[in-house]
Amino acid sequence: ILHGALVAKPQHTLFATGVSPFQTITRDIPITNKFSVPVSIYSVEIDDANFEVTDIQVPYTIPSGQTWNGLKIKFRANTTGLLFTTYLVISTNASVIRIPLRCYHGNLQYAVNNLPSDKSNGDKEVAFGVIGLQQQYTRT
């Protein structure tokens, strides 16, 4: 058994969908070898039409404890409501490794039960007003 992982920092694997017209985001994805041995990367794939692996030079061997900066990904949203996870699939001499890529729309979604209707159309609304950073607010 070979213990370790190939790791990408979460801030490199999060993609906001933005608003239309959608812009292509090109991002470097540094990959760190947390195995105790060098790992050779043979291929990198993403099975999602919103993503594309670009400018990759494989095979490439990442020494133990080192970071590879040779991976670029292009992301282009096709709608504002994207909220899903897909995977960057890396084939190596150690295993096939899946790194999650997360798309998000940034919309706050909440659910409140038994809230009285404050609007004439029956929609329920929570109005907190202005709240300070350390302030707590409850409604009973």
C-alpha positions in Angstrom: 0.0 0.0 0.0 1.3 3.4 -1.0 0.2 6.2 1.4 -0.1 9.7 0.1 -2.0 12.0 -2.3 -1.8 14.5 -5.0 -3.3 17.7 -3.6 -4.6 20.9 -5.1 -5.5 23.9 -2.9 -9.3 24.5 -2.7 -8.9 28.1 -3.9 -7.5 26.8 -7.2 -10.4 24.4 -7.7 -13.4 26.6 -7.1 -15.1 28.3 -10.1 -17.7 31.0 -9.9 -20.2 31.0 -12.7 -20.6 34.7 -12.9 -23.3 36.4 -15.1 -23.9 36.5 -18.8 -22.0 37.2 -21.1 -19.8 34.5 -19.6 -16.0 35.0 -19.6 -13.5 32.1 -20.0 -11.4 31.7 -16.8 -8.0 30.2 -17.3 -6.4 29.0 -14.1 -3.2 27.3 -13.1 -3.8 24.3 -10.8 -0.6 23.6 -8.8 -0.5 19.9 -7.8 1.6 18.9 -4.7 2.9 15.4 -4.3 2.2 14.2 -0.8 3.5 10.6 -1.5 6.8 9.5 -0.1 8.0 8.6 -3.7 8.1 10.5 -7.0 4.8 10.3 -8.9 4.7 10.3 -12.7 1.7 11.9 -14.4 0.7 10.3 -17.6 -2.6 12.0 -18.4 -5.1 14.6 -17.1 -8.7 14.6 -18.2 -12.0 16.3 -17.3 -15.3 14.9 -18.5 -17.3 18.1 -18.5 -18.0 20.5 -21.4 -17.5 23.6 -19.2 -13.9 22.7 -18.6 -10.8 22.1 -20.8 -7.3 21.0 -19.9 -4.8 23.2 -21.8 -1.0 23.5 -22.2 -0.1 20.3 -20.5 3.2 18.6 -21.0 3.0 14.9 -19.9 4.5 12.6 -18.9 5.9 14.6 -16.0 7.4 13.3 -12.7 6.7 15.2 -9.5 9.3 14.5 -6.8 8.1 13.7 -3.3 7.0 16.8 -1.4 7.3 19.0 -4.5 4.6 21.0 -6.5 4.0 20.8 -10.2 2.9 24.0 -11.8 2.3 22.6 -15.3 -1.5 22.3 -15.3 -3.8 24.9 -16.7 -7.6 24.6 -16.9 -10.1 26.7 -18.8 -13.6 27.1 -17.4 -16.5 28.7 -19.2 -20.0 28.7 -17.6 -23.0 28.2 -19.9 -25.6 29.4 -17.3 -25.8 31.4 -14.1 -27.3 28.6 -12.1 -24.4 26.2 -12.1 -23.9 24.4 -8.8 -22.0 21.1 -9.2 -18.8 19.1 -8.7 -16.9 17.4 -11.5 -13.5 15.8 -11.3 -10.0 16.3 -12.6 -8.9 12.8 -13.4 -5.1 12.3 -13.1 -3.6 9.0 -14.3 -0.3 8.3 -12.6 2.2 5.4 -11.9 0.7 5.2 -8.4 -3.1 5.3 -9.1 -5.8 7.2 -10.9 -6.5 10.2 -8.7 -9.6 12.4 -8.8 -9.5 16.0 -7.6 -12.8 17.7 -7.3 -13.5 20.9 -9.2 -16.5 22.8 -7.8 -18.7 25.3 -9.6 -20.9 27.6 -7.7 -23.3 30.5 -8.4 -23.0 32.4 -5.1 -26.7 32.7 -4.5 -27.7 32.4 -0.9 -30.4 29.7 -0.4 -32.3 29.5 2.8 -35.3 27.8 4.2 -37.5 29.1 7.1 -40.4 27.1 8.4 -43.6 28.6 9.9 -42.7 32.2 8.9 -45.7 34.6 8.7 -46.2 36.2 5.3 -45.1 39.9 5.2 -46.1 40.5 1.6 -49.5 40.8 0.0 -48.5 38.2 -2.6 -47.9 35.5 0.1 -44.1 35.4 -0.3 -42.3 34.9 3.0 -39.5 37.3 3.8 -36.8 37.6 6.5 -35.7 41.2 7.0 -32.7 41.4 9.3 -31.8 45.0 8.4 -28.2 46.0 9.1 -26.3 43.7 11.4 -22.9 44.3 12.8 -20.1 41.6 12.4 -20.3 40.4 16.0 -24.1 41.0 16.5 -26.6 38.1 16.7 -30.3 38.5 15.7 -33.2 36.1 16.3 -36.8 36.4 15.5 -39.5 34.6 17.5 
